[in-house]
Amino acid sequence: MLKQVAKVKALPKRSEVKSADCWDLASLFKSDKDWETAFKKWEKQIPGYKKFKGKLGSSAKALASALRFDSDFERDGERLGVYAFLRTSEDQGNSDYQRMKGRYQHVATQASQAGSYIRPELLAIKPQAMSKLLKSPELKEWKLLLERILRYRPHTLGDKEEQLLAMQGQMSQASNQIFRQLNDADLKWPTIKNERGELIELGHASFSVFLRSPSRDVRQEAFHKYYAQYDAHKNTFAASLDASVQRDVYYAKARNYPSALEAALFGDKVPVSVYDNLIKSVHKNLPALYRFYDLRKRKMKLKEIHHYDTYVPILADLQKRTSWDDAVKIVVDSLEPLGDEYTKELQRGLTTGRWCDRYPNAGKQSGAFSSGSYDGQPYILMNYEPEVLDHVFTLAHEAGHSMHSYYSAKTQPFQYYDYTIFVAEVASTFNEQLLLRHMLERAKDRKERAYLINHAIDEIRGTIIRQTMFAEFEKITHELVERGEPLTVQTVRKQYRKLLELYFGPDFTIDSELELEGMRIPHFYRAFYVYKYATGLSAAIALSQRVVNGGQRELNDYLGFLKGGSSQYPLDLLRGAGVDMEKPEPVDAAMKRFKELVEELDSLL
C-alpha cells in the first residue's frame, strides 16, 4: 500500500497574485521605466550642492536657496527610495529590485557626502549674524528647521575634533557588529521535539513558538537550551554590551552632555523627568501585574510560575475567520469616532485605492509595516491570514501609521511633515484601542470577551511594562559606566536579577538563566529607544478615552496632532492633542486600565 504524501500548500509567486490584492505604486511611479528616468535626473543634481558651499552665511537669500535645493533634492530622493524599498519587499529574491535599491542607496550616500558641509557651516555662523538672518522674511519657512540645528551648537566641537569623531564612526559600531555576528550567526542551536513529536531546530524565531507550546516540558526544555547558548558565550556578550555602553558615555562626554541619557533625549527635547516618571508610575502599579501572574498560575494549575509559562495562551486561540473585506469593515467601523473624513479616506485606501499589499507570496518580506511618503500614498504591507484574529489588530495598527502620514503630508510642508518615533506609536496603538473597544462591545460570549481582554492585557504588559523594565536597565547600565564601573558578567546578572525580582513579583520563580536576558536584547545595543514604546501606548490609551468620551473639540485636538507632523516637538504635539507626558497621569491611567482588565479577566475565567 502506497503511503499518501500530504500536499504542501505553496505560497503563490508574485506574478500569480491578483492585482486587486497588491498595492498600486502609481502614486510614486507608474512604471519601473519612469523610476529609472527620474533616478538618472536625480543623480545628476548632486553637483548642485557645490554652488552653495562657503556661502550659507552670506545672505538670507543665499541660505534660503541652499535649504530649498537640499529639501527638493531630499523630497525627490524620498520618492525614489520608497519605491525601490517597496518593490524589494514584494519579492526579496528579485535581483532587479535588489539592484534598484542598491543603486539608490549608493547615490543617496554620495549626496549625503556632497551636502555634509551644510550643518557644520550653519553652526559656524556667529550667533549674532545668525540671529539677524533668522529675522529675514526669506527664511520664515525655514526658521524652525534652523533653530533645531542651532540647538546643537553647545554640543558641536571644532573642525578638527569633529573630523576625528567622524573618523571613528565605523570603529564605534564594532560592539554592535560583534553582538549581531555572535547572536545571529555563531550561536549553535540544538533541535527540540515539539508537542507533536516533530524535531525542530531551536533559534530566535522558533524560540518564541516553543514558548507558546501547550506542553510545559517543551517550553521548559526550549528555555534552558536557548539560554545555554548565552551562558556559553556570556563573557563575550558582556564585553560587547560594556563596549556599547562605553561608546554612548564617551560620545556624550565628548559632546558636553551631562549624561548619555540626556544626550539621547536631546533631539526630541524630552526632559529626563519624562523617563523617570514612566519608571516611577510603572513601579507604583506593579501589584496589578503580580495579580495577573497569580491569575495565570491558578488558571494553568501550576505550583510554580516561570518565565516560560508567561507566553502560552491562557485561552486557546479563538477560532474565528475574518476575510479581508470583513477586516476592513470592522477596522473602519471601529474608527467611527474619528469622523467621516478619516474613515472614508481609510476605507478608500484599503479597497479601491490599493494602499495595501494584502497577502503572503513567495519571497515577500515577513511581518507588516506602513511606509508613508510626502508624494505617494501611505502604503501598507501585510501578510494577512484570515484565520488569525491578531492580524485584524495589525491592520488597524498599520492603518494608524498610514493615516498619520496621510494627514501630516497633506497639511505640512515637506521639511516638517515626517513625524518622530516618539509620536509614531501613538497613532497606531490609538487605533488598536478603538478596535478593541468596538470588538468588546460586539463579543458574542464570555470566551470571546475573555480572549479580547487577554489580548489587551498582553499588549500593555509587553509594550508598557516590559519595555519600561528594559528602559530602566539601560539607565542603570549607563549610570554604572559613568561612575567608572565596567559591565562584567557578574554586574549585568546582578543588576538584571534585581529588576526581574521587582517586575515579576515575590511569588514568581526566576530561573538563574533569565539573568542573561540583559545581554541578548538587541535594543540594549542602541540604547534609550524602547521607552518610546511605553510612552506611546500610554498616550494612546489616554487620548483614545478622551476622544471617545469627548466631543468635537477633543476630536479636533487629536486630528490636529495627526496633522502636526514634526511642526512642533513631540511633547508639544501631544499636549495639543490633550495629554501631557511630563506628568505621571497618562502612565497611571494606562496602568489603571491594566488593573481593570486583569480584574475582569479573573471574573470571566
N, C-alpha and C positions, 0 to 999 in steps of 0.2 A: 504494500500500500504506500503510495507516494505521500510524503509529508507536505501538507499545504504550507506555503510560504505567505505570511501576511504582507499585504500590499502596503508599501510606504507611500504616504501622500507627500509628493514632492512639491516644493514651492514653485509657482509659475516663473518663467523667465520674465524679465522686464518687458520684453516685446509682446508678451501674451496678456498683459494686464489691460483691462478696458480703460480707454482714455478717460471716461467719466469718473473712474476711481483714482486717477492720477491728478496731481496739481497741474495747473496751466501756467507756465512760466512766461507767458507772452507779455505780462506787465513789466518784465525785466528786458527780455529779448525775444523776438518772435521765432528766432532760429539760432542754431549754433553759428551759422554764417554771419548773422547780424552781430553776434558776440565778437566774432573774430575781427570784423571791421572796426567795431568800437574799441576793442583791445589795442589794435595797432595805432589807432588815433590817440588813445590814452598814453601809450608808451612814448610816443613822440613828444608829448608835452613835458616830460621830465626836465629837459634842459631849461625850461621856462623859470625854474627856481633860481637860476644863476643871476638873473637880472635884478633880483631884489636883495641879494647878499650885500651886506655893508651899508644898506640904505634905509633900514627899518626905522631908525630914529630921525631921519632927515626931515620928514613932514608927516602930518596926519594922512594926507592923500597917498603918500608912498606906502605907509604902513597898511592902510585900508586896502590898497591894491594887492599887496602881498598876501594879506589874510584872505581876500576874495579868491585869489588864484589857488591858494592852498586848499580852501574849502571846496571850491568847484572840482579840483583835482581829486580830493578825497571822496566827494559825492559820486563822481563817475567811477572811481575805483570801488566804492562800496557796491554799486550795481553790478559791476563785473565780477567781484569776488563772491557775492551772494549767489549769483547764477552758477558759477563754477562749483561752489560748495554744494548747492542743491543738486546739481547734475551728478556730482560724485556720490552723494548719499543715496541716489536712486539705485545705483549698482556699483558697489565699491570694486568690482572686478573689471569694470570698463576702463581700459587703459587710455582711451581717448580723453575721457573726462579727468582721469588722474593727471594726464599731461596738461590739460586745460588748467586745472587747479595749481599745478606746479609752476606753470608759466606765469600765472597771475601772482603767486607768492614771490617769485623771483623779481618781477618788475616792481611789486609793492615794496620790497626790500631796497631796491635801487632808489625808488622815490623817497623812501624814508631817509636814506643817507643824503640824498640831494637837498632835502629840506631840513636836515638836522641842525643847521645853524640858527633856525628861527627862534627857538626857545632861549638858548644862551644869549643871542643878540638882544632879544627883548629884555632879558634880565640885566643886561649890561647897560641899558639906558638909565641914566641917573634919575632918581625918584622925582626930582623937581621937573625935569624935562618930560618925564612920562606923565606926571600929573597934568601938565599943560596939554599934552597930546590927547589925553582922555576927555578933555572938555570940548574937543573939536566935534562938530556935527558929523563929519565923515566917519568917525569911529563909534557912533552911537550904537549900531547893531553889534559891534564887537567888544563893547565895554566890559560886559560880564566875563567873556572869554579871557580878555586881557587881565582883568582883576584876579581871576582864578590862577592864571600863570604867575602873576606877580606875588601871590601869597607865598610862593616857594622861594622868594628872594633870600630870606634868612637861612634857608636850608640849601642854598646853592653856593658852591665853592668857586675858587678862581679857576682860570682856564687850565692850568697845569694839573691842579687837583682833580678837576672834572675829567680830564683826559685819562688820568691814572685810574679813576673809578670806572670809567667806561671800558678801559682795557681789562679790567677784572671781571667783566660780565660773564664770559664763558666759564672762567675758573670758579666763579661764585655759585654756578649751578652744579658743581661736581657732586655735592652731597645729595641733591635731588636725583641726579643721574645714577649715582650708586644705589640709592634706595630703589629706583624703578627697575634697574637691571637685576638686582638681587630679588626684589619682590615679584617681578613679572617673568623673569627668565631663568633664574638659577635655583629656585626652590624645587625640590624633587618630591613629587606628590605620590602617595600610595593609592591603591584602589580600595573601595569600600563597597560592600553589598548593601543595596537599599532595601526598603521594606518588601519589595517584590522579588528579592533574591538576585537582582541584576548587579553585576560588577561595574562600578562607575569610578573613573579617576577623580580623586579629590582635587580641588583647586579653588580659586577665588569665586568663580561663578557657581560651581556645584556645591560649595560650602553653604551658601545661602539656601539652596534647595534641600540639602541634608538637614539643615536646622528646622525646616518646616515638615520634616517627616513625621508621620503619626507614631513611628516606632521610636521609643526613647533610647533603646540600645543603639540604633543607627545614629541618632542625634549625638549621643554621648561619645561614641567612637569617632565620629567626624570631628567633634570639638577637640578632643585630646590629640588626635593625629594631625589636625590642622595646626594647632599651636605648638606641636612638637617640632615643626619646621622652624618656627620663630625662636624656639628655645635653642635649637641647634646653631642658630646664627645670631643669637641675641647680642653678642659683643659688637658685631658689625652693624647691626641695626641701631644700637645705642650710639655708636660712634657717628653714624650718618645723621641721626637726629640731633646730636650735640653740634655737629658741624653746621647743620641747617640753622639752628637757633643762634649759634655764634655769629653766623653771617648776618642774620637780622639785627643782632645787637651791634655789630660792627658798623653797618651802614647807618643805623640810627644815630650812633655816636658821631660818625664822620660828618653827618649832615646836621648836627646840632639839635637833634630831637631829645627831649628829656628821657624817653624810653622807646623801646621797639614797638610797644603797643600804641603809643601816641604817634609814632611815625606812620603806622598802618592806618590809623583813624583820620589822619590829617587831610587826605584827599577828599573825603566825604564831609569834612568839617563836623565830625562826630566827637563830642567830649567823652572822656573816659567814664564819666558818670553813667552814660547810657549802657556801656559794657558792664559796669559794676552793678547797676540797678537790675539788669537782666539776671545776673547770677544771684543776687540777694532775693529777688522775687521768686525764683525757682526754688531756692533753698527753703524759703518760708512755706512753700506749698508742697514740699516733698511727701508729707504724710498721705496725700491723695494717691501718689504713685505707690507707696508702700501698700496701701489698701488694694490697689489693682493687682499687685503681685500676690497678695494674700488670696484675693478672689481667684486668680489664675491657678494658684496652688490647690485651692479647695475644689474647683471645678474639674481640674485634671487629676484629682485624687492622688496628689504627690505628698510624700513625707517631707521631702526637701525640694525646694525650687532652685534650679541652677540657671546660669545664663542660657544654656542650650534648650531650656524649656520656655523661653520667652518669645519665640517667633512662630512656633507651631500654632495654627488657629485654634482658639477655644471652641469655635463653632466650625463645622465642616463648611467648605465653600458653598455659597448659595447657588443652587443650580437654576440659573435664570439667563435665558438667551436674549440678547438685546441687539437687534440688527442695527446697521449704521444709521438708517433713516430714523429708527426709534431713538437711538442715542442722541442724534442731533435734536430731535424734538424735545426729549427730556431735558437736555442741557439748555436749549433756548428757552423753554418754558420756565425752567428754574431761575433764569436770569431776568425774568419779567420785572422785578423791582428796579432794574437799571434803565427802564424806559424803552420806548419804541425804536428810537434811532439805533441804540446799541443792539437790541435783539434782531431787528430787521437786517442790519448790516452783517451781523454774525450769521444769521440764517442764510443770507445770500452767499456769504463766503464759504460756508460749509456745504453748500449744494451747487447751485449753478455757477457761482464764482470760482469754484475749484481751487480754493486756497489749500486744500488738504490732500496729501498723498496718503490714501487710507489704509491699504492692506499690505501684509508682508509679500515680498517677492525675493527670488534668489539674488543674493548679493546686496540686498538693501541694508542700510545702516539700521542697527537694532535700536530699540527704545523709542523715544518720542522727543520732539523739540519744536519750538516756534522760532522762525527766522524772519524777523521783520526788517524792512529797509525803507529808506526815505522815498524811493521812486517806484517801488514794487509793492505787490500785495503782501500782507503779513502771513507768509506761508507756514504750514504745519506739517510735520512728518509724524505719521502714526504707523503702528504695526497692529492695527485694530483686530481683536479677536472677539467675535460676538458672544462667546461663552464666558468671557472674563469680565465680571462686573466692574472691577477696578479700572478697566480701560475707559469706561464712561467717565469716571473721575479724571482720568488722564486727559481725555478730550476737553473737559471743562477747564482743566488747569492750563493746557496749551492755548486754548481759546482766550483765556485771560491775558496771557502774554501778547497774543496777536492783536487783541482789541486795544491793549495798552499802546502797542506800536502804531496801530491804525490812528488812534486819536492824537498821539504825540506828533506823528508825521504830518497829520492834517492841520495841526494847529501851530507848530513851532517852525522857525527857520532851521535849516539843516544843522547848523552848529549847536543848536540847543534841543534837538529832538530825541537824541539817544539817551534814554534813562539809565541810571546806575544800577548795579546789582543790589544795592541796599533797598531799593524800592521795587525791583523787578518781581520778587516773590510775593509781594503784596497783592498785585492784581490777579495773579494766577491762583493763589490759595483763597483769595476772596471768593472767586467763582466756585471753588470746591465747597466753601461754606454754604453758599446759596443752594448748590446742588444737593448737599446733604440735607438741608432743611426741607427742600422740595420732596426728596425721596422718603424722608421720615414721615412727612405728612401723608404720604400715599402708601406706606408699608402695609402689606395685606395681613400680616400676622406677627406674633411676638418674635418668631425666629428671624424674619426679615428685618424687623426693627433692631433686634439684638445684633445681627450681622453688621448693620449700618453703624450702630453705636460703637461696636468694637473697631470698625474701620476708623471712625473719628478719634477714638482713644489712641490707636496706634499712630495716627498722623501727628497728634500733639506729642505723644511720647517720643517718637522718632525725630520730629522736627524742632520741637522746643526744648524738651528735657535733655535728650541725648546730645544734641548739638551744643547746649549750654554747658554740659559736662566737658565736652571737647574744648569749648572756648575757655573754660576755667583752667583746664590742663595747660593750654597754650600760654595763658597768662602766668601760671606758676613756673613753667619751664623757663620762660624768658626772664622772669624776675630772678630765678636762681642763677642763671648765667650772668645777668647784670651785676649780681653780687659776687661774682667770681667763682661760683661753684659749677664745675662741669657736670654734664649729664651722663653719669655712668649707668650701667645696667641696674645696680642697686638703687641709685637715686630715682631713676624712672619708675622702677617697680614699686618703690616705697610711696612715691607721690601719687601714682595711679591707683594704688591699693586704697589709699585714703579716700579718693574720690569715688571709687567703686562702693566702698562701705557706706559713704554718705548718700549716694544716689540710689542704691538698691535697698538700703534699709537693714535693720538689725536681724530680720528673720529670713534673709536671703543667703544662700550658701554660695560663696565666691571661691571658685577654683583658682589656685595659685597661677595657672597658665594665663588667666584673663588679665593679669598684670602686664602681660606682654602686648596687649592691645595698644598701649601707649606708644609703641614703636611702629605699628603696622598701618595706621590710618594715614592714607596719602595726604589728607588735608593738613596734617601736622607739619608737612614739609613745605607748605606755603601758608604760613600761619595767619591768624586773625581774619579769617574769611567766614568760618562756619557760624559765627554769632549772627550773621545777617539772615540766615535761615530762620533762626529763633525769633528775632525781632520782626521779620517779615510776616510769619504766620500769626504772631501776637497782634500786630497791627491789623491784619486781615480779619481776624475774629472780631476785634473791636469795631472796625469800620463796617463789616457786614451787618452786625447787630444795629449799628447806628442808622444805616440806610434802611434796613427792613422795618425798624421801629420809628423811623422819622418820616419827613415829608419831602417836598420839593427842594428845600434848602439843603438838606442832608445829601440828597441825590446830586444836586448841582456841585456841592463840595467835593464829592467823590469823583464825578466826571471831570471836574477841574483838575484834580490830581492826575487822572489819566492823560489829560491834555497837556500837562506841565512839562513832560519830557525831562530835560535837565536845566530848565529855565530858572530853577532855584536849587539850593542844596537839599538833599534828601529829607532832613528833619523838618525844613520849612515846608516842603511839599506835603508831608504827612500832617503837619499842623493845619495847613489849609484844608485838608480833607476831613479833619476833625479828631485827630489823635496825636498826642504829644509823647513821643518816645523818650523824652528826657525825664519823664515821670514814671513811677512804677506801676501806675494804674493799668495800662494796656496788658502788661505781662500778668499782673494779678488777675485781671478779668479772664484772660485765656486759661490760667490755671484754675480759676473758679469754675469755668466751663468744663475743664477736665474732670474736676471733682464731681460735678453733677452727672457727667456721662458715666463715670465709674459707678456711682450710686444707682443709676438707672439700670446699667448692665447687670449689676448684682441682683436687683429685684426681678429682672426678666429671666435670669438664669436660675 
